[in-house]
């Protein structure tokens, strides 16, 4: 038979999948795979190569229509309780099967908090301006409490502030996740309150070029 790529039948795919499931990867193998992926991600040429493949070998960015479609799909998935439970179950299974996964998640949370601290959104900038004008001292931005991060924290008053200006915050509020998160922060870390400020609250404190 000449060499080449041949389409695989459903039976072939099922047999390969069953073979992979019957041979779980060891922790050493997982660590080696993770290290290889990390090296690829650090290489600018590899990142560009992967990005070009994901963009269909096109250097043009996604159009506004495509971004809106992707955002709508993600929003529908996030607002669907069945989809959220499915994702949570997958994450819990992954944590049980890989003891290193939880540590990696915490490390990612630390990295995200550090990045957001240095690159705040315009609404987070407005929140910081409001708190400074209110006279709060010793403000801590993107303060992490366990797996959660708050936009601003006032240690002297033990109060946290959140800039709720994204559709994700509305979805969390409607699903009850926001209330559960705030209760956990107050019970486990001694916060007296978690204050959520909306766009209308923050708009007067936006930088001049962002006021509309």
C-alpha positions as CSV (number, residue, x, y, z in Angstrom):
1,X,0.0,0.0,0.0
2,X,1.5,3.4,-0.9
3,X,2.4,5.7,1.9
4,X,0.0,8.6,2.8
5,X,-2.8,9.7,5.1
6,X,-5.9,7.6,5.0
7,X,-9.3,8.3,6.5
8,X,-10.0,6.3,9.7
9,X,-13.2,4.4,10.2
10,X,-15.4,4.9,13.2
11,X,-14.4,1.4,14.4
12,X,-10.7,2.3,14.1
13,X,-11.2,5.5,16.1
14,X,-13.2,3.7,18.8
15,X,-10.4,1.1,19.1
16,X,-7.7,3.7,19.4
17,X,-9.8,5.6,22.0
18,X,-10.3,2.5,24.1
19,X,-6.6,1.7,23.9
20,X,-5.7,5.1,25.2
21,X,-8.3,4.9,28.0
22,X,-6.9,1.5,29.1
23,X,-3.4,3.0,29.6
24,X,-3.5,6.0,31.9
25,X,-0.6,8.3,31.8
26,X,1.9,8.3,34.7
27,X,2.7,11.5,36.6
28,X,6.2,11.5,35.1
29,X,4.7,11.3,31.5
30,X,2.2,14.1,32.3
31,X,5.1,16.2,33.7
32,X,7.2,15.6,30.6
33,X,4.3,16.5,28.3
34,X,3.6,19.7,30.3
35,X,7.2,20.7,30.1
36,X,7.3,20.1,26.4
37,X,4.2,22.3,25.9
38,X,5.7,25.0,28.1
39,X,8.8,25.1,26.0
40,X,6.8,25.4,22.8
41,X,4.7,28.2,24.3
42,X,7.9,30.1,25.3
43,X,9.2,29.9,21.8
44,X,7.9,32.9,19.8
45,X,8.3,31.0,16.5
46,X,6.2,28.1,17.9
47,X,3.6,30.5,19.2
48,X,3.2,32.2,15.8
49,X,3.0,28.8,14.1
50,X,0.2,27.6,16.5
51,X,-1.6,31.0,16.2
52,X,-1.5,30.8,12.4
53,X,-2.9,27.3,12.5
54,X,-5.7,28.4,14.8
55,X,-6.5,31.3,12.5
56,X,-6.7,29.0,9.5
57,X,-3.2,30.0,8.3
58,X,-4.3,33.6,8.1
59,X,-2.6,36.5,9.9
60,X,-5.7,38.6,9.8
61,X,-7.4,38.9,13.3
62,X,-11.0,37.7,13.8
63,X,-13.6,40.0,12.6
64,X,-16.0,41.8,15.0
65,X,-18.8,39.6,13.9
66,X,-16.8,36.4,14.6
67,X,-15.8,37.7,18.0
68,X,-19.4,38.6,18.8
69,X,-20.5,35.1,17.7
70,X,-17.9,33.4,19.9
71,X,-18.7,35.6,22.9
72,X,-22.5,34.8,22.5
73,X,-21.7,31.0,22.4
74,X,-19.5,31.2,25.5
75,X,-22.2,33.3,27.3
76,X,-24.9,30.7,26.5
77,X,-22.7,27.9,27.7
78,X,-21.8,29.8,30.9
79,X,-25.5,30.7,31.6
80,X,-26.6,27.1,31.1
81,X,-26.6,25.3,34.5
82,X,-26.1,21.9,32.8
83,X,-23.1,23.1,30.9
84,X,-21.6,24.6,34.1
85,X,-22.1,21.4,36.0
86,X,-20.5,19.4,33.1
87,X,-17.5,21.7,33.2
88,X,-17.2,21.5,37.0
89,X,-17.4,17.7,36.9
90,X,-14.6,17.5,34.3
91,X,-12.4,19.8,36.5
92,X,-13.1,17.8,39.6
93,X,-12.2,14.6,37.8
94,X,-9.0,16.1,36.5
95,X,-8.0,17.3,40.0
96,X,-8.6,13.8,41.4
97,X,-6.6,12.1,38.7
98,X,-3.7,14.6,38.8
99,X,-2.4,15.7,42.2
100,X,-0.3,18.4,40.5
101,X,-3.2,20.0,38.7
102,X,-4.5,22.0,41.8
103,X,-1.1,23.5,42.3
104,X,-0.9,24.5,38.7
105,X,-4.3,26.2,38.9
106,X,-3.2,28.2,42.0
107,X,0.0,29.2,40.1
108,X,-2.1,30.3,37.2
109,X,-4.4,32.3,39.6
110,X,-1.3,34.1,41.0
111,X,-0.1,34.9,37.5
112,X,-3.5,36.2,36.4
113,X,-3.7,38.4,39.5
114,X,-0.2,39.8,38.8
115,X,-1.1,40.5,35.2
116,X,-4.4,42.2,36.0
117,X,-2.7,44.3,38.7
118,X,-0.3,45.7,36.0
119,X,-2.9,45.9,33.2
120,X,-6.2,47.0,34.8
121,X,-9.4,47.5,32.7
122,X,-10.9,51.0,32.5
123,X,-13.5,50.1,35.0
124,X,-10.9,48.8,37.5
125,X,-9.0,52.1,36.9
126,X,-12.3,54.0,37.8
127,X,-12.7,51.9,40.9
128,X,-9.1,52.7,42.0
129,X,-9.8,56.4,41.4
130,X,-13.0,56.3,43.4
131,X,-11.3,54.6,46.4
132,X,-8.4,57.0,46.4
133,X,-10.8,60.0,46.3
134,X,-12.7,58.4,49.2
135,X,-9.5,58.6,51.3
136,X,-8.8,54.9,51.7
137,X,-5.1,54.1,52.5
138,X,-3.1,51.0,52.0
139,X,-5.2,49.7,49.1
140,X,-4.3,46.3,47.7
141,X,-5.3,45.7,44.1
142,X,-6.1,42.2,42.7
143,X,-5.8,40.7,46.2
144,X,-6.0,36.9,46.1
145,X,-8.0,34.9,48.7
146,X,-7.5,31.2,48.0
147,X,-8.9,30.6,44.5
148,X,-10.7,33.9,44.4
149,X,-9.3,37.4,43.6
150,X,-11.0,40.7,44.4
151,X,-10.4,43.9,42.4
152,X,-9.5,46.0,45.5
153,X,-9.1,45.3,49.2
154,X,-8.8,47.7,52.1
155,X,-6.9,45.9,54.9
156,X,-7.6,48.6,57.6
157,X,-11.4,48.1,57.1
158,X,-11.4,44.5,55.9
159,X,-13.6,45.4,53.0
160,X,-13.3,44.2,49.4
161,X,-14.6,46.0,46.3
162,X,-15.6,44.6,42.9
163,X,-16.1,46.4,39.6
164,X,-19.1,44.6,38.1
165,X,-19.0,45.9,34.5
166,X,-18.9,42.6,32.6
167,X,-21.8,40.3,31.5
168,X,-20.0,37.5,33.5
169,X,-20.7,39.3,36.7
170,X,-24.4,39.5,35.8
171,X,-24.5,35.8,35.1
172,X,-22.7,35.0,38.4
173,X,-25.2,37.1,40.3
174,X,-28.3,35.5,38.7
175,X,-26.9,32.0,39.2
176,X,-26.1,32.6,42.9
177,X,-22.4,32.1,42.5
178,X,-21.6,35.6,43.4
179,X,-23.4,35.4,46.8
180,X,-21.8,32.0,47.6
181,X,-18.3,33.5,46.8
182,X,-18.9,36.6,49.0
183,X,-20.1,34.4,51.9
184,X,-17.1,32.2,51.6
185,X,-14.7,35.2,51.6
186,X,-16.4,36.6,54.7
187,X,-16.5,33.2,56.5
188,X,-13.0,32.0,55.6
189,X,-11.0,35.2,55.5
190,X,-12.8,37.5,57.9
191,X,-13.9,40.1,55.4
192,X,-16.7,42.3,56.8
193,X,-18.2,43.0,53.4
194,X,-17.8,42.6,49.7
195,X,-19.1,45.7,47.9
196,X,-20.0,45.5,44.2
197,X,-20.1,48.6,42.1
198,X,-21.8,48.8,38.7
199,X,-21.0,50.8,35.6
200,X,-23.3,53.6,36.7
201,X,-21.4,53.9,40.0
202,X,-18.0,53.9,38.3
203,X,-18.7,56.0,35.2
204,X,-18.1,59.4,36.9
205,X,-14.6,58.2,37.8
206,X,-13.5,56.9,34.4
207,X,-10.5,58.6,32.7
208,X,-11.6,61.5,30.6
209,X,-11.0,59.9,27.3
210,X,-13.2,56.9,28.3
211,X,-16.2,59.0,29.5
212,X,-19.1,58.7,27.1
